[in-house]
Amino acid sequence: MSLRHALLGLLAHGPASGYDLTRAFDGSIGRYAWHAGHSRIYPELAKMTEAGQVVVEKTGPRGRKTYTLTDDGRLELRRWMLHWPEQTTVRDETVLRMFLVQSLEPDDARRLLEGIAAHCADRIAELRPVMEAEDAEHPPGAEVPFGRLAGEYGLRQYEAVHGWARWSLERLGARVPG
């Protein structure tokens, strides 16, 4: 994935300034999916403008620019979203730890797995009420709010990892916390 595609996706929801886009990366997107700071966002917006994927819709006080997606930008976002790569380069530290958990002494492996299970349980307890509140506010058939599908993905991912950690503890013959 590239920063460019993340920015195109955010701008597909409406015009935004570089500051607005930076704040989006400071929130859920940066926490769960892709982190980018303003020092990378502003140069990328300039390149996207040069490539004709975005235009400056207006310039406000102190030179604050509001960007909007062009048809070319929307086309590039669509192309990227619908083209599922056959092979991707993966760098996921959590998954690497899962591969290497058996390199630890049994007590340390159990401690790690208990920590993973507890972390996931905490995130599930945090996300589930947020997703339920979104669903209560936006019933099936209504417009799905931005981020709701990603939130459900995150919730289900935490549930899967939580289940994996508990299963792993059982496999190691450990007492599985509730």
DRENDO-1510 file (C-alpha; in Angstrom, 1 decimal, always signed):
<recs>
REC; n; res; u; v; w
REC; 1; MET; +0.0; +0.0; +0.0 .
REC; 2; SER; +1.1; +3.5; -0.5 .
REC; 3; LEU; +0.4; +6.7; +1.3 .
REC; 4; ARG; -0.9; +8.0; -2.0 .
REC; 5; HIS; -3.8; +5.5; -2.0 .
REC; 6; ALA; -4.6; +6.2; +1.6 .
REC; 7; LEU; -4.9; +9.9; +0.9 .
REC; 8; LEU; -7.0; +9.3; -2.3 .
REC; 9; GLY; -9.3; +7.1; -0.2 .
REC; 10; LEU; -9.7; +9.8; +2.5 .
REC; 11; LEU; -10.3; +12.5; -0.1 .
REC; 12; ALA; -12.9; +10.3; -1.8 .
REC; 13; HIS; -15.1; +11.1; +1.2 .
REC; 14; GLY; -14.8; +14.8; +0.6 .
REC; 15; PRO; -12.4; +17.8; +0.4 .
REC; 16; ALA; -9.8; +18.1; +3.1 .
REC; 17; SER; -6.8; +20.1; +4.0 .
REC; 18; GLY; -3.4; +18.6; +4.7 .
REC; 19; TYR; -4.1; +19.3; +8.4 .
REC; 20; ASP; -7.4; +17.4; +8.2 .
REC; 21; LEU; -5.6; +14.5; +6.6 .
REC; 22; THR; -2.9; +14.5; +9.2 .
REC; 23; ARG; -5.5; +14.4; +11.9 .
REC; 24; ALA; -7.1; +11.3; +10.2 .
REC; 25; PHE; -3.7; +9.6; +10.4 .
REC; 26; ASP; -3.4; +10.6; +14.1 .
REC; 27; GLY; -6.7; +8.8; +14.8 .
REC; 28; SER; -7.9; +5.3; +14.0 .
REC; 29; ILE; -6.2; +5.0; +10.6 .
REC; 30; GLY; -2.8; +5.6; +12.1 .
REC; 31; ARG; -3.5; +3.5; +15.1 .
REC; 32; TYR; -4.8; +0.4; +13.3 .
REC; 33; ALA; -3.8; +0.6; +9.6 .
REC; 34; TRP; -1.2; +3.0; +8.3 .
REC; 35; HIS; +0.8; +5.7; +10.1 .
REC; 36; ALA; +1.9; +8.9; +8.3 .
REC; 37; GLY; +3.0; +12.2; +9.7 .
REC; 38; HIS; +2.6; +15.7; +8.1 .
REC; 39; SER; +6.2; +15.6; +6.9 .
REC; 40; ARG; +5.2; +12.8; +4.5 .
REC; 41; ILE; +1.6; +13.9; +3.8 .
REC; 42; TYR; +2.3; +17.4; +2.4 .
REC; 43; PRO; +5.0; +16.3; -0.1 .
REC; 44; GLU; +2.7; +13.5; -1.3 .
REC; 45; LEU; -0.2; +15.9; -1.8 .
REC; 46; ALA; +2.2; +18.1; -3.9 .
REC; 47; LYS; +3.1; +15.0; -6.0 .
REC; 48; MET; -0.6; +14.0; -6.4 .
REC; 49; THR; -1.4; +17.6; -7.5 .
REC; 50; GLU; +1.3; +17.4; -10.1 .
REC; 51; ALA; +0.0; +14.0; -11.3 .
REC; 52; GLY; -3.5; +15.5; -11.6 .
REC; 53; GLN; -5.0; +13.2; -9.0 .
REC; 54; VAL; -6.0; +16.0; -6.7 .
REC; 55; VAL; -6.6; +19.7; -7.1 .
REC; 56; VAL; -6.5; +22.6; -4.7 .
REC; 57; GLU; -10.1; +23.5; -4.3 .
REC; 58; LYS; -9.4; +26.6; -2.3 .
REC; 59; THR; -6.7; +28.4; -0.4 .
REC; 60; GLY; -7.7; +29.8; +3.0 .
REC; 61; PRO; -6.1; +31.9; +5.7 .
REC; 62; ARG; -2.4; +31.5; +6.1 .
REC; 63; GLY; -2.2; +29.5; +2.9 .
REC; 64; ARG; -4.2; +26.5; +4.1 .
REC; 65; LYS; -5.1; +24.5; +1.0 .
REC; 66; THR; -8.1; +22.3; +0.7 .
REC; 67; TYR; -7.7; +19.4; -1.7 .
REC; 68; THR; -10.3; +17.6; -3.7 .
REC; 69; LEU; -10.1; +14.4; -5.7 .
REC; 70; THR; -10.1; +14.6; -9.5 .
REC; 71; ASP; -11.6; +12.0; -11.8 .
REC; 72; ASP; -8.1; +10.7; -12.4 .
REC; 73; GLY; -7.6; +10.4; -8.7 .
REC; 74; ARG; -10.9; +8.5; -8.3 .
REC; 75; LEU; -9.9; +6.2; -11.1 .
REC; 76; GLU; -6.5; +5.4; -9.6 .
REC; 77; LEU; -8.1; +4.7; -6.2 .
REC; 78; ARG; -10.6; +2.4; -7.9 .
REC; 79; ARG; -7.9; +0.6; -9.8 .
REC; 80; TRP; -5.8; +0.1; -6.7 .
REC; 81; MET; -8.8; -1.0; -4.6 .
REC; 82; LEU; -10.0; -3.6; -7.1 .
REC; 83; HIS; -6.6; -5.0; -8.0 .
REC; 84; TRP; -5.8; -7.5; -5.3 .
REC; 85; PRO; -2.0; -8.2; -5.4 .
REC; 86; GLU; -1.0; -11.8; -6.0 .
REC; 87; GLN; +1.9; -11.4; -3.7 .
REC; 88; THR; +2.6; -8.7; -1.1 .
REC; 89; THR; +5.6; -8.0; +1.0 .
REC; 90; VAL; +4.5; -8.5; +4.6 .
REC; 91; ARG; +6.1; -6.9; +7.6 .
REC; 92; ASP; +4.0; -7.7; +10.6 .
REC; 93; GLU; +5.9; -7.8; +13.9 .
REC; 94; THR; +3.0; -9.4; +15.8 .
REC; 95; VAL; +2.8; -12.3; +13.3 .
REC; 96; LEU; +6.6; -12.7; +13.5 .
REC; 97; ARG; +6.3; -13.0; +17.3 .
REC; 98; MET; +3.6; -15.6; +16.8 .
REC; 99; PHE; +6.0; -17.6; +14.6 .
REC; 100; LEU; +8.7; -17.3; +17.2 .
REC; 101; VAL; +6.8; -17.9; +20.4 .
REC; 102; GLN; +8.1; -21.5; +20.6 .
REC; 103; SER; +11.6; -20.2; +20.8 .
REC; 104; LEU; +10.9; -19.0; +24.4 .
REC; 105; GLU; +11.1; -21.0; +27.5 .
REC; 106; PRO; +7.6; -22.5; +28.4 .
REC; 107; ASP; +6.9; -20.1; +31.2 .
REC; 108; ASP; +7.8; -17.1; +29.0 .
REC; 109; ALA; +5.7; -18.4; +26.1 .
REC; 110; ARG; +2.7; -18.7; +28.5 .
REC; 111; ARG; +3.4; -15.2; +29.8 .
REC; 112; LEU; +3.5; -13.8; +26.3 .
REC; 113; LEU; +0.3; -15.7; +25.2 .
REC; 114; GLU; -1.5; -14.6; +28.3 .
REC; 115; GLY; -0.5; -11.0; +27.5 .
REC; 116; ILE; -1.7; -11.3; +23.9 .
REC; 117; ALA; -5.0; -12.8; +25.1 .
REC; 118; ALA; -5.4; -10.0; +27.7 .
REC; 119; HIS; -4.5; -7.3; +25.1 .
REC; 120; CYS; -7.0; -8.6; +22.6 .
REC; 121; ALA; -9.7; -8.9; +25.3 .
REC; 122; ASP; -9.2; -5.3; +26.2 .
REC; 123; ARG; -9.4; -4.2; +22.6 .
REC; 124; ILE; -12.6; -6.3; +22.0 .
REC; 125; ALA; -14.1; -4.7; +25.1 .
REC; 126; GLU; -13.2; -1.3; +23.7 .
REC; 127; LEU; -14.3; -1.8; +20.1 .
REC; 128; ARG; -17.5; -3.9; +20.6 .
REC; 129; PRO; -19.6; -1.1; +22.2 .
REC; 130; VAL; -18.4; +1.4; +19.6 .
REC; 131; MET; -19.5; -1.0; +16.8 .
REC; 132; GLU; -22.8; -1.7; +18.5 .
REC; 133; ALA; -23.5; +2.1; +18.9 .
REC; 134; GLU; -22.7; +2.6; +15.2 .
REC; 135; ASP; -25.1; -0.2; +14.3 .
REC; 136; ALA; -27.9; +1.2; +16.6 .
REC; 137; GLU; -27.4; +4.6; +14.9 .
REC; 138; HIS; -27.1; +3.2; +11.3 .
REC; 139; PRO; -29.4; +0.1; +10.8 .
REC; 140; PRO; -28.8; -2.3; +7.9 .
REC; 141; GLY; -29.6; -0.7; +4.6 .
REC; 142; ALA; -28.6; +2.8; +5.9 .
REC; 143; GLU; -25.4; +4.5; +4.6 .
REC; 144; VAL; -22.5; +2.8; +6.3 .
REC; 145; PRO; -20.4; +5.4; +8.2 .
REC; 146; PHE; -16.7; +5.9; +7.2 .
REC; 147; GLY; -14.6; +3.4; +9.1 .
REC; 148; ARG; -17.4; +1.1; +10.2 .
REC; 149; LEU; -16.3; -1.8; +7.9 .
REC; 150; ALA; -12.7; -1.4; +9.1 .
REC; 151; GLY; -13.9; -1.3; +12.7 .
REC; 152; GLU; -15.7; -4.6; +12.2 .
REC; 153; TYR; -12.6; -6.1; +10.6 .
REC; 154; GLY; -10.5; -5.0; +13.6 .
REC; 155; LEU; -13.0; -6.4; +16.1 .
REC; 156; ARG; -13.1; -9.8; +14.3 .
REC; 157; GLN; -9.3; -9.8; +14.0 .
REC; 158; TYR; -8.9; -9.2; +17.7 .
REC; 159; GLU; -11.4; -12.0; +18.4 .
REC; 160; ALA; -9.5; -14.3; +16.1 .
REC; 161; VAL; -6.1; -13.6; +17.8 .
REC; 162; HIS; -7.7; -13.9; +21.2 .
REC; 163; GLY; -9.0; -17.3; +20.3 .
REC; 164; TRP; -5.6; -18.3; +18.8 .
REC; 165; ALA; -3.8; -17.2; +22.1 .
REC; 166; ARG; -6.3; -19.2; +24.2 .
REC; 167; TRP; -5.9; -22.2; +21.9 .
REC; 168; SER; -2.1; -21.9; +22.0 .
REC; 169; LEU; -2.2; -21.8; +25.8 .
REC; 170; GLU; -4.3; -25.0; +25.8 .
REC; 171; ARG; -1.8; -26.7; +23.4 .
REC; 172; LEU; +1.0; -25.8; +25.8 .
REC; 173; GLY; -1.0; -27.3; +28.7 .
REC; 174; ALA; -1.4; -24.0; +30.5 .
REC; 175; ARG; -4.4; -22.9; +32.5 .
REC; 176; VAL; -6.4; -20.6; +30.2 .
REC; 177; PRO; -7.6; -17.4; +31.8 .
REC; 178; GLY; -11.3; -16.6; +31.5 .
</recs>
